[in-house]
């Protein structure tokens, strides 16, 4: 256990024991590397999913945690700000034959309460298994959730994210489900879907007509509905493994891939998470993208990328993913002879000696003609970054500080933590499921980055921040309590195969504006000589949905709210 030295004025304090949230995630035993010997990380250690929203209609956000196959979704109701009680919302003991990969709490039938949408998946299931599909639970208005069986699209995918927004502006929540790894076929992608809502909670698959390119675009890990160019329409941002930071622009009738024109075509990496944050108070959305970081053996660059070649090279019915790095001007397979030959035993006839395989470039292992036609991707960027928007949806990519590169970044929260005019970041992340011959990626202990308004960040030490997350930390969400001066904000860090951690801010003056995501999609605050745009997200970060209530920036003098491009209200902001 890691302990902090005492410091007089840290920004956060550990409230795990006093919060009432007692949730310990667990994983089924599943040996990924027995089935997929040459993958760089396990695909089965994905959870837990976490979603924040007012389930019981009492005005306070509640928290739901997804779990493994064999365990039901856990509900914690917030009874007073910062105090939670485990409750049966109708989900206890229900649908335990499914693995919960991602969740979102939104009102899909326009009756004024939060319903629950759950995306399933997991490598334990066959690719065509409908138990990996979409599940919908309708709220009865009193906090009881009951599964809807009719009118639910019958799909099967290894989902990694579910994100809701009214992308077509017709007054209801539509849903995107991002697919991860296709079962037994790494690095091929499982299917992704876009569903349109008819206003009554019945969904139609519109992927093939509205956004066909997204169907098998890659191993998606995170998605975000956001307006990149201030035209009032929700665009779709994606990232994932062996993918560039990808943007689909909403034209009003369909989506077009604008990744190249946005300046992001050279960002292929091993991405995990996305969060929007107007870091420079210029009225447009910038973005934080969490990557695997630089504390691994997979070091790459534009001229020396980490590459993957995949096909059934030995004709035995299984996909063989070969990952390479550059050494002395040639590409060599990273994994050792024993690992590669256990996947492709026919190579024993080609390389009798260890040294022969060790010095062989990949072109000597697999015929060039096959390499030219097989699955191929090249990762050139492993750093976690900030995307600075020029206001028109074109971005400058800036690496986060070196302290943010020591581990993968999965959980991201963006708000002002120290009462200056600028957005700050709170981040978490580790990945214990690295391949067997590599140590786990566990350098992350939680990190607070203070923004300066120019896109630069200053990392705080752990004693200064008071925020520490241990073990296999995953998503990070905030519970926001409008009108509460005592506990306006609760930070919750989800942990794979361990207990959830809870933190409270110690700084006074944090303010939260009550927000209905069906009535407000963004807000513009006048602050100092600039203006800060804030968006409302129903799904963000890593397998997470944070609170939809809006944090009021310190020093803000007025707030204008929008639903798409329509102005819905303007009000002065009073001092706390």
Rosetta blueprint (number, residue, H / E / L):
1 X L
2 X L
3 X L
4 X L
5 X L
6 X L
7 X L
8 X L
9 X L
10 X L
11 X L
12 X E
13 X E
14 X E
15 X L
16 X H
17 X H
18 X H
19 X H
20 X L
21 X L
22 X L
23 X L
24 X E
25 X L
26 X L
27 X L
28 X L
29 X L
30 X L
31 X L
32 X H
33 X H
34 X H
35 X H
36 X L
37 X L
38 X L
39 X L
40 X L
41 X E
42 X L
43 X L
44 X L
45 X L
46 X L
47 X L
48 X L
49 X L
50 X E
51 X E
52 X E
53 X E
54 X L
55 X L
56 X L
57 X L
58 X L
59 X L
60 X L
61 X L
62 X E
63 X E
64 X E
65 X E
66 X L
67 X L
68 X L
69 X L
70 X L
71 X L
72 X L
73 X L
74 X E
75 X E
76 X E
77 X E
78 X E
79 X E
80 X E
81 X L
82 X L
83 X E
84 X E
85 X E
86 X E
87 X E
88 X L
89 X L
90 X L
91 X L
92 X L
93 X L
94 X L
95 X L
96 X L
97 X L
98 X L
99 X L
100 X E
101 X E
102 X E
103 X E
104 X E
105 X E
106 X E
107 X L
108 X L
109 X L
110 X L
111 X L
112 X L
113 X L
114 X L
115 X E
116 X E
117 X E
118 X E
119 X E
120 X E
121 X L
122 X L
123 X L
124 X L
125 X L
126 X L
127 X L
128 X L
129 X L
130 X H
131 X H
132 X H
133 X L
134 X E
135 X E
136 X E
137 X E
138 X E
139 X E
140 X L
141 X L
142 X L
143 X L
144 X L
145 X E
146 X E
147 X E
148 X E
149 X L
150 X L
151 X L
152 X L
153 X L
154 X L
155 X L
156 X L
157 X L
158 X L
159 X E
160 X E
161 X E
162 X E
163 X E
164 X E
165 X E
166 X L
167 X L
168 X L
169 X L
170 X L
171 X L
172 X L
173 X L
174 X E
175 X E
176 X E
177 X E
178 X E
179 X E
180 X L
181 X E
182 X L
183 X L
184 X L
185 X L
186 X L
187 X L
188 X L
189 X E
190 X L
191 X L
192 X L
193 X E
194 X E
195 X E
196 X E
197 X E
198 X L
199 X L
200 X L
201 X L
202 X L
203 X E
204 X E
205 X E
206 X L
207 X H
208 X H
209 X H
210 X H
211 X L
212 X H
213 X H
214 X H
215 X L
216 X L
217 X L
218 X L
219 X E
220 X E
221 X E
222 X E
223 X E
224 X E
225 X E
226 X E
227 X L
228 X L
229 X L
230 X L
231 X L
232 X L
233 X L
234 X L
235 X E
236 X E
237 X E
238 X E
239 X E
240 X E
241 X E
242 X E
243 X E
244 X L
245 X L
246 X E
247 X E
248 X E
249 X E
250 X E
251 X L
252 X L
253 X L
254 X L
255 X E
256 X E
257 X E
258 X L
259 X L
260 X L
261 X L
262 X L
263 X L
264 X L
265 X L
266 X L
267 X L
268 X L
269 X E
270 X E
271 X L
272 X L
273 X E
274 X E
275 X E
276 X E
277 X E
278 X L
279 X L
280 X L
281 X L
282 X E
283 X L
284 X L
285 X L
286 X E
287 X E
288 X E
289 X E
290 X E
291 X L
292 X L
293 X L
294 X L
295 X L
296 X L
297 X L
298 X L
299 X L
300 X L
301 X L
302 X L
303 X L
304 X L
305 X L
306 X E
307 X E
308 X E
309 X E
310 X E
311 X E
312 X L
313 X L
314 X L
315 X L
316 X L
317 X L
318 X L
319 X L
320 X E
321 X E
322 X E
323 X E
324 X E
325 X E
326 X E
327 X E
328 X L
329 X L
330 X E
331 X E
332 X E
333 X E
334 X L
335 X L
336 X L
337 X H
338 X H
339 X H
340 X H
341 X H
342 X H
343 X H
344 X L
345 X H
346 X H
347 X H
348 X H
349 X H
350 X L
351 X L
352 X L
353 X L
354 X H
355 X H
356 X H
357 X H
358 X H
359 X L
360 X L
361 X L
362 X H
363 X H
364 X H
365 X H
366 X L
367 X L
368 X H
369 X H
370 X H
371 X H
372 X L
373 X L
374 X L
375 X E
376 X E
377 X E
378 X E
379 X E
380 X L
381 X L
382 X L
383 X L
384 X L
385 X E
386 X E
387 X E
388 X E
389 X E
390 X L
391 X L
392 X L
393 X L
394 X L
395 X E
396 X E
397 X E
398 X E
399 X E
400 X L
401 X L
402 X H
403 X H
404 X H
405 X H
406 X L
407 X L
408 X L
409 X L
410 X L
411 X E
412 X E
413 X E
414 X E
415 X E
416 X L
417 X L
418 X L
419 X L
420 X L
421 X L
422 X L
423 X L
424 X E
425 X E
426 X E
427 X E
428 X E
429 X L
430 X L
431 X E
432 X L
433 X L
434 X E
435 X L
436 X L
437 X L
438 X L
439 X L
440 X L
441 X E
442 X L
443 X L
444 X L
445 X L
446 X L
447 X E
448 X E
449 X E
450 X E
451 X E
452 X L
453 X L
454 X L
455 X L
456 X L
457 X E
458 X E
459 X E
460 X L
461 X L
462 X H
463 X H
464 X H
465 X H
466 X L
467 X L
468 X L
469 X L
470 X L
471 X L
472 X E
473 X E
474 X E
475 X E
476 X E
477 X E
478 X E
479 X E
480 X E
481 X L
482 X L
483 X L
484 X L
485 X L
486 X L
487 X L
488 X L
489 X E
490 X E
491 X E
492 X E
493 X E
494 X E
495 X E
496 X E
497 X L
498 X L
499 X E
500 X L
501 X E
502 X E
503 X E
504 X E
505 X E
506 X L
507 X L
508 X L
509 X L
510 X L
511 X E
512 X E
513 X E
514 X L
515 X L
516 X L
517 X L
518 X L
519 X L
520 X L
521 X L
522 X E
523 X E
524 X E
525 X E
526 X E
527 X E
528 X L
529 X L
530 X E
531 X E
532 X E
533 X E
534 X E
535 X E
536 X L
537 X L
538 X E
539 X L
540 X E
541 X L
542 X L
543 X L
544 X E
545 X E
546 X L
547 X L
548 X L
549 X L
550 X E
551 X E
552 X E
553 X L
554 X L
555 X L
556 X E
557 X E
558 X E
559 X E
560 X E
561 X E
562 X E
563 X E
564 X L
565 X L
566 X E
567 X E
568 X E
569 X E
570 X E
571 X E
572 X E
573 X L
574 X L
575 X L
576 X L
